[in-house]
């Protein structure tokens, strides 16, 4: 989240991507950083111990959402 806030301060678009387990933490941290509207995309959880093919599938599932968020 800090990296995305830094990008936004520099005028560069950024999107925070994490698994759905971290929705509440992302909300709290974006508020604390003063960026409550930081764009964020969440994938299914867990991602730990997934194979490369499973990770590629997860990325494919959220690609359009990430693209839409970064180009708004």
VOLUMSE-230724 format. One line per 8 residues: their letters; for each residue x, y, z of N, C-alpha, C. Coordinates in nm, 3 decimals. Layout:
N
A> X,Y,Z,X,Y,Z,X,Y,Z | ...
//
This chain:
72
XXXXXXXX> 0.082,-0.119,0.000,0.000,0.000,0.000,0.087,0.125,0.000 | 0.198,0.122,0.072,0.288,0.238,0.076,0.341,0.269,-0.064 | 0.374,0.165,-0.139,0.427,0.186,-0.274,0.322,0.252,-0.363 | 0.198,0.210,-0.352,0.092,0.268,-0.434,0.068,0.413,-0.394 | 0.069,0.442,-0.265,0.055,0.580,-0.219,0.169,0.666,-0.272 | 0.290,0.613,-0.272,0.405,0.687,-0.325,0.388,0.714,-0.473 | 0.344,0.615,-0.548,0.319,0.636,-0.691,0.216,0.746,-0.713 | 0.108,0.740,-0.637,0.003,0.840,-0.650,0.056,0.981,-0.620
XXXXXXXX> 0.141,0.993,-0.518,0.200,1.123,-0.485,0.287,1.175,-0.599 | 0.345,1.085,-0.676,0.428,1.123,-0.789,0.348,1.146,-0.916 | 0.217,1.128,-0.907,0.131,1.147,-1.024,0.124,1.027,-1.116 | 0.169,0.912,-1.066,0.167,0.790,-1.147,0.054,0.700,-1.099 | -0.022,0.643,-1.190,-0.132,0.556,-1.147,-0.079,0.426,-1.089 | -0.146,0.376,-0.988,-0.108,0.250,-0.927,-0.231,0.176,-0.880 | -0.219,0.047,-0.868,-0.328,-0.037,-0.821,-0.271,-0.135,-0.719 | -0.332,-0.141,-0.603,-0.293,-0.234,-0.499,-0.360,-0.368,-0.530
XXXXXXXX> -0.282,-0.476,-0.532,-0.335,-0.609,-0.560,-0.297,-0.701,-0.444 | -0.398,-0.769,-0.389,-0.376,-0.861,-0.278,-0.489,-0.964,-0.279 | -0.477,-1.062,-0.192,-0.585,-1.160,-0.183,-0.696,-1.105,-0.094 | -0.815,-1.161,-0.110,-0.934,-1.109,-0.042,-0.924,-1.115,0.110 | -0.830,-1.189,0.162,-0.808,-1.196,0.306,-0.768,-1.059,0.363 | -0.717,-0.971,0.278,-0.660,-0.844,0.323,-0.746,-0.722,0.291 | -0.874,-0.742,0.263,-0.963,-0.630,0.233,-0.968,-0.531,0.349 | -0.994,-0.579,0.468,-1.005,-0.489,0.585,-0.873,-0.418,0.614
XXXXXXXX> -0.764,-0.491,0.604,-0.633,-0.430,0.628,-0.603,-0.323,0.524 | -0.638,-0.348,0.399,-0.615,-0.249,0.293,-0.699,-0.125,0.317 | -0.824,-0.144,0.358,-0.909,-0.029,0.389,-0.849,0.055,0.500 | -0.807,-0.011,0.608,-0.751,0.061,0.722,-0.622,0.132,0.685 | -0.536,0.064,0.612,-0.407,0.126,0.579,-0.423,0.241,0.480 | -0.511,0.227,0.383,-0.530,0.337,0.288,-0.586,0.460,0.360 | -0.674,0.438,0.457,-0.725,0.550,0.537,-0.612,0.614,0.617 | -0.530,0.530,0.680,-0.420,0.581,0.763,-0.319,0.659,0.681
XXXXXXXX> -0.299,0.620,0.556,-0.204,0.688,0.469,-0.262,0.813,0.404 | -0.392,0.835,0.425,-0.456,0.952,0.367,-0.497,0.934,0.222 | -0.507,0.811,0.178,-0.547,0.780,0.041,-0.663,0.679,0.043 | -0.779,0.720,0.093,-0.888,0.623,0.108,-0.942,0.570,-0.025 | -0.911,0.636,-0.134,-0.963,0.592,-0.262,-0.859,0.522,-0.350 | -0.748,0.480,-0.289,-0.649,0.404,-0.367,-0.720,0.287,-0.433 | -0.694,0.272,-0.561,-0.756,0.163,-0.635,-0.696,0.031,-0.588 | -0.784,-0.068,-0.574,-0.738,-0.199,-0.526,-0.817,-0.310,-0.593
XXXXXXXX> -0.749,-0.420,-0.613,-0.809,-0.539,-0.672,-0.771,-0.657,-0.583 | -0.868,-0.742,-0.556,-0.844,-0.857,-0.469,-0.867,-0.987,-0.544 | -0.778,-1.082,-0.520,-0.788,-1.216,-0.579,-0.841,-1.312,-0.473 | -0.870,-1.432,-0.515,-0.913,-1.532,-0.418,-0.796,-1.569,-0.327 | -0.831,-1.616,-0.211,-0.730,-1.649,-0.109,-0.736,-1.799,-0.083 | -0.632,-1.865,-0.053,-0.495,-1.816,-0.037,-0.419,-1.822,-0.170 | -0.307,-1.751,-0.173,-0.221,-1.760,-0.290,-0.093,-1.836,-0.257 | -0.067,-1.848,-0.130,0.052,-1.920,-0.085,0.044,-2.066,-0.131
XXXXXXXX> 0.155,-2.118,-0.175,0.167,-2.258,-0.217,0.094,-2.291,-0.347 | 0.053,-2.192,-0.423,-0.008,-2.219,-0.554,0.102,-2.244,-0.656 | 0.068,-2.324,-0.754,0.164,-2.352,-0.861,0.173,-2.232,-0.953 | 0.274,-2.231,-1.038,0.289,-2.124,-1.136,0.165,-2.115,-1.225 | 0.114,-2.229,-1.268,-0.005,-2.229,-1.353,-0.127,-2.172,-1.280 | -0.140,-2.205,-1.153,-0.252,-2.150,-1.074,-0.238,-2.000,-1.058 | -0.116,-1.952,-1.038,-0.093,-1.808,-1.024,-0.123,-1.736,-1.156 | -0.086,-1.797,-1.267,-0.117,-1.738,-1.398,-0.267,-1.731,-1.418
XXXXXXXX> -0.338,-1.834,-1.375,-0.483,-1.835,-1.386,-0.546,-1.725,-1.300 | -0.495,-1.706,-1.179,-0.544,-1.598,-1.093,-0.520,-1.462,-1.159 | -0.402,-1.445,-1.216,-0.370,-1.318,-1.283,-0.464,-1.295,-1.401 | -0.490,-1.399,-1.476,-0.583,-1.387,-1.589,-0.723,-1.347,-1.542 | -0.765,-1.401,-1.428,-0.899,-1.372,-1.375,-0.916,-1.225,-1.340 | -0.812,-1.160,-1.292,-0.824,-1.021,-1.247,-0.760,-0.920,-1.342 | -0.705,-0.966,-1.452,-0.634,-0.876,-1.543,-0.722,-0.758,-1.588 | -0.842,-0.787,-1.635,-0.930,-0.679,-1.684,-0.965,-0.581,-1.572
XXXXXXXX> -0.984,-0.632,-1.453,-1.015,-0.547,-1.339,-0.897,-0.456,-1.305 | -0.777,-0.511,-1.310,-0.656,-0.431,-1.284,-0.640,-0.325,-1.393 | -0.657,-0.366,-1.516,-0.645,-0.271,-1.628,-0.746,-0.158,-1.615 | -0.869,-0.192,-1.582,-0.972,-0.089,-1.565,-0.937,0.004,-1.449 | -0.888,-0.051,-1.340,-0.855,0.032,-1.224,-0.740,0.126,-1.252 | -0.642,0.080,-1.327,-0.524,0.164,-1.351,-0.548,0.269,-1.459 | -0.649,0.250,-1.539,-0.674,0.346,-1.646,-0.788,0.442,-1.616 | -0.845,0.434,-1.496,-0.953,0.527,-1.459,-0.898,0.664,-1.434
//
